[in-house]
């Protein structure tokens, strides 16, 4: 079976990219360091949505712990901080919106007159 033009070249490029990014994000902590840190961060929260935010921020913390002390190929320290700040702000906005909906729902419930059948 012949090879599809471009496929092997793509794999070769991705192999190099994988090595380079893994060096940036794992450092000497092992290939799965980002995921281990993210898992830990996620485990601290009960709600599924909060776990997602915590996991994303956990990945940023893991990356920061590597790129802060060496020159990275793909993500500058400032970019990592900016990503962290942005995700934290998005999470804050989401929690605020969820809390406001909950308060509004409780307010509506308290002020709704319900007919009772006798």
C-alpha positions, -999 to 999 in steps of 0.1 A, spaced: 0 0 0 15 33 -10 19 61 16 -3 92 13 18 122 3 24 145 32 14 121 60 49 109 70 62 144 67 34 155 91 43 128 116 80 138 114 71 174 120 48 165 149 74 143 165 98 172 166 71 196 179 61 171 206 97 168 219 101 206 219 68 213 237 73 185 261 107 200 270 90 233 277 61 220 298 75 190 316 111 200 321 128 173 342 95 164 360 84 137 336 63 135 305 30 136 323 38 164 348 12 188 334 -15 162 337 -5 152 372 -6 187 385 -39 194 367 -54 163 381 -44 174 416 -59 209 411 -91 194 397 -95 170 427 -99 199 451 -132 210 437 -167 193 438 -185 209 409 -178 196 374 -174 231 359 -151 243 387 -130 212 382 -125 222 345 -113 257 354 -90 242 381 -76 217 357 -68 245 331 -52 266 358 -33 236 371 -18 231 337 -7 268 337 8 264 371 27 233 360 40 251 329 49 281 349 70 260 373 91 250 343 92 280 320 98 304 349 133 290 353 144 283 317 139 297 283 109 281 266 106 274 229 68 278 227 54 298 256 70 328 272 66 334 310 45 365 304 21 345 281 17 319 309 9 346 335 -15 363 310 -33 330 303 -35 323 340 -50 357 347 -75 354 318 -87 320 329 -90 331 365 -111 362 354 -133 340 332 -138 316 362 -146 345 384 -172 358 359 -187 323 356 -190 318 394 -206 353 397 -231 346 370 -240 312 386 -244 328 420 -266 356 405 -288 331 388 -292 312 421 -301 344 439 -326 354 412 -341 320 413 -345 321 451 -360 356 448 -385 345 422 -394 314 443 -400 336 474 -422 361 456 -443 337 435 -478 333 447 -489 298 442 -525 287 443 -532 258 466 -560 234 459 -584 228 487 
